C-alpha cells in the first residue's frame, strides 16, 4: 500500500528534433493510499506514458515521482514494489497457473508452505481454483489476465498495481466479471490501483476517483458523480456520459432582471445560483444539459413558456430506454433527450422540451462558470 504522487511531470519524445512530441504537459496527480483510481482519455492523450513513468519503465523529461513521500524518479521498476498488468500479459506457458502465481514468491525465497497458502488465497479471491493445474496456453485471454493480476498482487509487499488497458482483448460478456474480481482484489488487499483505459464505463465502474487526460494534460480528477454532474469544461461534459452532455451555443440576454441563455428565438432559464457570475456582455457561450435531465412533453403546454417546441428527428432504443434526437423549432440546434422504453413517440413528431434550471450548466469560453 502506498501514496503515489507525480509532481509537475513533463515528458517529450524526440526532444530537439523535427518530430518532437510533448506527451505529458506538466501533470500533477496524487493517488491516495489504498484507493482505486482510473486514468481515462482518448487515444494518444498520454495515459500510457504517464503509467510507464509511474512504474519506472520511462524516465520523465521533467518532474518527480514520489512513493510515500520518497523520490523514486530515478529508481528502476524493481525498486518501486509496483506490479503492472499489461494489455497483453506475459504468462509463462512452461508453468501451470499455480506455477505462474507462485513464481514471484519463489523468486523472492518465500518458504513453500507460505507460497501454498498465498496462492490458495489468491485463487479463492479470483476464482481460479478450477484451473490451478491447467496450462495458460489452454486458457482464453480473460483468464490469463486474471492470472497476471494474481501474480501482481500475490506478494505481500506490493505497494501498488497498475493496469494498462487490461480489457482490450477480453470478450465483452466477460469484462464485467473480471472487473468485479479485480475490484474485489484491490479492496481485499487495500492496494493503491491505477487503471488506464479509454472506456469510460470501465473507468467509472472500477475507480473511486477518475483522472481525465487530453493532449497530455490532466483536465479533471474527481469522482464519477462529480465528473458527470459538474464537469469543469465542455470536453468533460461531452466525454462523460452516453450520450454525452448536450452542448448548445447560446447568447446571453436579460429577462426579468435575470440573465438567460438565448438560442435563436428561445430563452432558457439558468439557476439563480449563477446569475451573479454571468456577464451580459459575454459571447462564445454554451449551456450544457444531460439528456436524462431534459423533460419531454407530447401535449402542447399552452401558456407554459418554460417549454420549447421541437421536432423528433430520430428515435433509438438503447437497452432499457430510448434516446430521442430532436431539433429546436426555428433553429438547427440538436438536443438529445432520454425517455422511458415505453414512451410512445415517432420520428417527425412535434414535442416540447423543458430544461430545468438547476440541471443546466453554463460555460463561457469552454470553462464552467459555476460548479453546482
C-alpha positions as CSV (number, residue, x, y, z in Angstrom):
1,X,0.0,0.0,0.0
2,X,1.3,3.4,-0.9
3,X,0.5,7.0,-1.7
4,X,1.8,7.8,-5.2
5,X,2.4,11.4,-6.2
6,X,3.5,12.8,-9.6
7,X,4.8,16.4,-9.4
8,X,4.9,18.6,-12.4
9,X,5.6,15.7,-14.8
10,X,6.5,16.7,-18.4
11,X,7.7,14.2,-21.0
12,X,8.9,14.9,-24.5
13,X,9.6,12.3,-27.2
14,X,12.3,13.0,-29.7
15,X,13.3,16.3,-28.0
16,X,15.1,18.7,-30.2
17,X,14.2,17.1,-33.4
18,X,11.6,17.9,-36.1
19,X,9.5,15.0,-34.6
20,X,9.5,16.4,-31.1
21,X,6.2,15.5,-29.3
22,X,5.1,16.7,-25.9
23,X,3.3,13.6,-24.5
24,X,2.8,14.8,-20.9
25,X,2.5,18.5,-20.2
26,X,3.1,19.5,-16.5
27,X,0.8,17.0,-14.8
28,X,0.3,16.9,-11.0
29,X,-1.6,14.0,-9.5
30,X,-1.8,12.3,-6.2
31,X,-3.2,8.7,-5.7
32,X,-4.2,8.2,-2.1
33,X,-3.0,5.1,-0.2
34,X,-5.3,2.1,-0.8
35,X,-7.6,3.8,-3.4
36,X,-8.8,2.6,-6.8
37,X,-8.1,5.2,-9.5
38,X,-8.5,5.3,-13.2
39,X,-6.7,7.3,-15.9
40,X,-9.2,7.9,-18.7
41,X,-8.9,9.7,-22.0
42,X,-8.9,9.3,-25.8
43,X,-6.1,7.5,-27.6
44,X,-2.9,9.5,-27.7
45,X,-3.7,11.7,-24.7
46,X,-0.6,10.5,-22.7
47,X,-2.2,7.9,-20.4
48,X,0.2,5.0,-21.1
49,X,3.2,7.4,-21.0
50,X,2.2,8.6,-17.5
51,X,1.7,5.0,-16.4
52,X,5.2,4.0,-17.6
53,X,6.7,7.0,-15.7
54,X,5.0,5.9,-12.5
55,X,6.1,2.3,-12.9
56,X,9.7,3.3,-13.7
57,X,9.7,2.0,-17.3
58,X,10.2,5.5,-18.5
59,X,12.2,8.5,-17.1
60,X,10.3,11.8,-17.3
61,X,11.9,14.7,-19.1
62,X,11.0,16.9,-16.1
63,X,9.3,16.4,-12.7
64,X,9.2,13.9,-9.9
65,X,7.5,10.6,-8.9
66,X,7.2,10.0,-5.2
67,X,6.0,6.9,-3.3
68,X,5.1,7.6,0.3
69,X,7.0,10.8,0.1
70,X,10.2,9.2,-1.2
71,X,11.5,10.5,-4.6
72,X,11.8,7.4,-6.8
73,X,12.1,9.2,-10.1
74,X,15.4,7.6,-11.0
75,X,14.8,4.2,-9.4
76,X,14.2,1.2,-11.6
77,X,10.9,-0.7,-11.6
78,X,12.3,-3.5,-9.4
79,X,12.9,-1.0,-6.5
80,X,9.4,0.5,-6.5
81,X,7.3,-2.5,-5.4
82,X,4.8,-1.8,-8.1
83,X,3.1,-4.5,-10.1
84,X,1.9,-3.9,-13.6
85,X,-0.7,-5.8,-15.7
86,X,-0.3,-5.1,-19.4
87,X,-2.8,-5.2,-22.2
88,X,-1.2,-8.4,-23.4
89,X,0.0,-10.1,-20.2
90,X,3.3,-12.1,-20.1
91,X,2.3,-15.6,-18.9
92,X,4.8,-18.5,-18.7
93,X,3.5,-21.4,-20.8
94,X,6.2,-23.6,-19.3
95,X,4.4,-23.5,-15.9
96,X,0.8,-24.2,-14.9
97,X,-1.4,-21.5,-13.4
98,X,-0.2,-22.4,-9.9
99,X,3.4,-22.0,-11.0
100,X,2.7,-18.7,-12.6
101,X,1.1,-17.4,-9.4
102,X,3.9,-18.8,-7.2
103,X,6.8,-17.5,-9.4
104,X,7.3,-14.1,-7.7
105,X,7.3,-15.7,-4.3
106,X,9.7,-18.4,-5.2
107,X,11.9,-15.8,-6.9
108,X,12.0,-14.0,-3.6
109,X,12.8,-17.0,-1.5
110,X,9.4,-17.4,0.2
111,X,9.1,-20.8,2.1
112,X,7.0,-23.3,0.1
113,X,4.3,-23.6,2.8
114,X,3.7,-19.8,2.7
115,X,3.6,-19.9,-1.1
116,X,0.9,-22.6,-1.0
117,X,-1.1,-20.5,1.5
118,X,-0.8,-17.3,-0.5
119,X,-1.6,-19.0,-3.9
120,X,-4.7,-20.5,-2.4
121,X,-5.9,-17.2,-1.0
122,X,-5.4,-15.5,-4.4
123,X,-7.1,-18.4,-6.2
124,X,-10.1,-18.2,-3.9
125,X,-10.4,-14.5,-4.4
126,X,-10.1,-14.5,-8.2
127,X,-12.0,-17.8,-8.6
128,X,-9.1,-19.6,-10.2
129,X,-9.2,-22.8,-8.2
130,X,-10.5,-25.0,-11.1
131,X,-7.6,-24.0,-13.4
132,X,-4.7,-24.0,-11.0
133,X,-3.1,-27.0,-12.7
134,X,-4.0,-26.0,-16.2
135,X,-1.6,-24.7,-18.8
136,X,-2.1,-21.0,-19.6
137,X,-1.8,-21.9,-23.3
138,X,-5.2,-23.6,-23.0
139,X,-6.9,-20.6,-21.4
140,X,-8.5,-17.6,-23.0
141,X,-7.2,-14.0,-22.7
142,X,-9.6,-13.1,-20.0
143,X,-8.3,-15.9,-17.7
144,X,-4.7,-15.1,-18.5
145,X,-5.5,-11.5,-17.4
146,X,-6.7,-12.8,-14.1
147,X,-3.6,-14.9,-13.7
148,X,-1.4,-11.9,-14.4
149,X,-3.4,-9.9,-11.8
150,X,-3.0,-12.7,-9.3
151,X,0.8,-12.7,-9.9
152,X,0.9,-9.0,-9.5
153,X,-0.8,-8.9,-6.1
154,X,0.5,-12.1,-4.6
155,X,3.5,-10.5,-2.9
156,X,2.6,-9.1,0.4
157,X,4.9,-6.1,-0.2
158,X,3.3,-4.9,-3.4
159,X,2.5,-1.3,-2.8
160,X,0.5,-0.5,-5.9
161,X,-0.7,-2.2,-9.1
162,X,-1.1,-0.5,-12.5
163,X,-3.4,-1.8,-15.2
164,X,-2.6,-0.8,-18.8
165,X,-5.8,-1.3,-20.9
166,X,-6.2,-4.8,-19.5
167,X,-9.6,-5.5,-21.0
168,X,-8.8,-4.7,-24.7
169,X,-8.5,-8.4,-25.7
170,X,-11.4,-9.6,-23.5
171,X,-14.8,-10.6,-24.8
172,X,-17.4,-8.0,-23.8
173,X,-19.5,-10.6,-21.9
174,X,-16.5,-11.4,-19.6
175,X,-15.5,-7.9,-18.9
176,X,-17.9,-7.3,-16.0
177,X,-17.0,-10.5,-14.2
178,X,-13.3,-9.8,-14.5
179,X,-13.6,-6.2,-13.4
180,X,-15.6,-7.3,-10.4
181,X,-12.8,-9.7,-9.4
182,X,-10.2,-7.1,-9.9
183,X,-12.1,-4.6,-7.7
184,X,-12.6,-7.2,-5.0
185,X,-8.8,-8.0,-5.0
186,X,-8.0,-4.3,-4.8
187,X,-10.3,-3.8,-1.8
188,X,-9.3,-7.1,-0.1
189,X,-5.6,-6.1,-0.1
190,X,-6.2,-2.3,0.1
191,X,-3.7,-1.9,-2.8
192,X,-3.3,1.5,-4.4
193,X,-4.5,0.9,-8.0
194,X,-4.4,2.8,-11.2
195,X,-6.4,1.5,-14.2
196,X,-5.7,3.0,-17.6
197,X,-8.4,2.9,-20.2
198,X,-10.2,4.8,-23.0
199,X,-13.5,3.2,-21.9
200,X,-15.5,5.5,-19.6
201,X,-17.7,2.6,-18.4
202,X,-14.6,0.6,-17.3
203,X,-13.2,3.6,-15.5
204,X,-16.3,4.7,-13.7
205,X,-17.3,1.2,-12.5
206,X,-13.8,0.5,-11.2
207,X,-12.5,3.7,-9.7
208,X,-13.3,5.8,-6.8
209,X,-11.5,8.7,-8.5
210,X,-11.0,9.2,-12.2
211,X,-8.3,11.4,-13.8
212,X,-9.2,12.5,-17.3
213,X,-6.4,13.5,-19.7
214,X,-6.5,15.3,-23.0
215,X,-3.5,16.3,-25.2
216,X,-1.0,15.4,-22.4
217,X,-2.8,17.4,-19.7
218,X,-4.8,16.5,-16.7
219,X,-8.2,18.1,-17.2
220,X,-10.1,16.9,-14.2
221,X,-9.6,14.4,-11.3
222,X,-12.8,13.7,-9.4
223,X,-15.4,11.0,-8.5
224,X,-17.5,9.7,-11.3
225,X,-20.5,11.5,-9.9
226,X,-18.7,14.9,-9.9
227,X,-17.4,14.4,-13.4
228,X,-21.0,13.7,-14.6
229,X,-22.8,16.4,-12.6
230,X,-20.1,19.1,-12.5
231,X,-17.7,18.9,-15.5
232,X,-15.0,21.7,-15.5
233,X,-15.3,22.3,-19.2
234,X,-17.2,21.3,-22.3
235,X,-14.7,18.5,-23.1
236,X,-15.5,16.7,-19.9
237,X,-19.2,17.3,-20.3
238,X,-19.3,15.7,-23.7
239,X,-16.8,13.0,-23.0
240,X,-18.5,11.6,-19.9
241,X,-22.0,10.1,-20.4
242,X,-23.6,8.0,-23.1
243,X,-24.7,10.0,-24.9
244,X,-22.6,13.0,-23.7
245,X,-24.0,16.3,-22.4
246,X,-25.9,18.4,-24.9
247,X,-23.8,21.5,-25.6
248,X,-25.8,24.3,-27.1
249,X,-24.3,27.5,-28.4
250,X,-26.1,30.5,-26.9
251,X,-26.1,34.2,-26.3
252,X,-26.8,36.0,-23.0
253,X,-29.9,38.1,-22.5
254,X,-31.6,39.7,-19.6
255,X,-35.2,38.8,-18.7
256,X,-37.0,40.0,-15.6
257,X,-33.7,41.4,-14.3
258,X,-32.0,37.9,-14.6
259,X,-29.6,36.6,-17.1
260,X,-30.9,33.9,-19.5
261,X,-29.4,31.8,-22.3
262,X,-30.7,32.8,-25.8
263,X,-30.8,30.2,-28.5
264,X,-32.4,31.6,-31.7
265,X,-35.9,32.8,-30.6
266,X,-35.8,30.6,-27.5
267,X,-35.0,31.8,-24.0
268,X,-33.7,29.3,-21.4
269,X,-33.5,30.0,-17.7
270,X,-30.4,29.1,-15.7
271,X,-30.0,28.6,-11.9
272,X,-30.3,31.6,-9.7
273,X,-27.1,30.4,-8.1
274,X,-25.1,31.5,-11.1
275,X,-26.8,34.8,-12.0
276,X,-24.1,36.9,-10.4
277,X,-21.4,35.1,-12.2
278,X,-22.8,35.7,-15.7
279,X,-21.8,38.9,-17.6
280,X,-24.4,40.1,-20.1
281,X,-21.6,41.2,-22.5
282,X,-20.2,37.6,-22.9
283,X,-20.1,35.9,-26.2
284,X,-18.8,32.4,-27.1
285,X,-21.1,30.8,-24.5
286,X,-22.7,27.4,-24.3
287,X,-25.2,25.8,-22.0
288,X,-24.9,22.1,-21.2
289,X,-27.6,19.7,-20.1
290,X,-27.6,15.9,-19.8
291,X,-30.1,14.0,-22.0
292,X,-31.5,12.4,-18.8
293,X,-32.3,15.9,-17.4
294,X,-34.3,17.1,-20.5
295,X,-38.1,16.9,-19.8
296,X,-40.1,15.8,-22.8
297,X,-43.8,16.5,-23.2
298,X,-46.1,15.4,-26.1
299,X,-49.1,17.6,-25.2
300,X,-48.9,21.3,-26.0
301,X,-48.1,23.0,-22.7
302,X,-50.1,26.1,-23.9
303,X,-49.1,29.0,-21.7
304,X,-46.1,27.4,-20.0
305,X,-43.3,29.4,-21.6
306,X,-40.6,27.2,-20.0
307,X,-41.2,24.6,-22.7
308,X,-39.6,24.9,-26.1
309,X,-41.1,23.4,-29.3
310,X,-39.0,20.8,-31.1
311,X,-39.3,18.1,-33.7
312,X,-38.1,14.5,-33.3
313,X,-35.5,13.6,-35.9
314,X,-34.6,10.1,-34.6
315,X,-35.7,7.5,-32.0
316,X,-33.1,5.0,-30.8
317,X,-33.8,2.1,-28.4
318,X,-30.7,1.8,-26.1
319,X,-31.1,-1.0,-23.6
320,X,-34.0,-0.1,-21.2
321,X,-34.6,3.4,-22.5
322,X,-34.9,5.5,-25.7
323,X,-32.7,8.3,-26.9
324,X,-34.6,11.0,-28.9
325,X,-32.6,13.2,-31.2
326,X,-34.6,16.4,-31.6
327,X,-34.3,19.8,-33.3
328,X,-35.4,23.0,-31.6
329,X,-38.0,24.7,-33.8
330,X,-36.8,27.7,-35.9
331,X,-33.2,26.6,-35.4
332,X,-30.7,23.9,-36.5
333,X,-29.9,23.2,-32.8
334,X,-29.9,19.4,-31.9
335,X,-30.9,18.2,-28.5
336,X,-30.8,14.6,-27.3
337,X,-33.3,13.5,-24.6
338,X,-33.6,10.3,-22.7
339,X,-37.1,8.8,-22.2
340,X,-38.5,5.6,-20.9
341,X,-38.5,2.5,-23.1
342,X,-42.3,2.6,-23.4
343,X,-42.5,6.3,-24.2
344,X,-44.7,6.4,-27.3
345,X,-43.2,8.7,-29.9
346,X,-42.4,8.6,-33.6
347,X,-39.9,10.3,-35.8
348,X,-41.2,13.6,-37.2
349,X,-43.5,14.2,-34.2
350,X,-43.8,17.6,-32.6
351,X,-42.8,17.7,-28.9
352,X,-42.0,20.3,-26.2
353,X,-38.7,20.3,-24.2
354,X,-38.0,21.8,-20.8
355,X,-34.5,22.4,-19.4
356,X,-34.9,22.5,-15.5
357,X,-32.6,25.5,-14.5
358,X,-30.9,23.6,-11.7
359,X,-29.7,21.0,-14.2
360,X,-28.3,23.5,-16.7
361,X,-24.5,24.0,-16.8
362,X,-23.3,27.3,-18.2
363,X,-19.9,27.5,-20.0
364,X,-18.1,30.6,-21.1
365,X,-15.1,30.1,-23.4
366,X,-15.4,26.3,-22.7
367,X,-14.9,26.8,-19.0
368,X,-17.6,26.1,-16.4
369,X,-18.9,29.3,-14.8
370,X,-20.2,27.6,-11.8
371,X,-19.8,24.2,-10.1
372,X,-23.1,23.1,-8.8
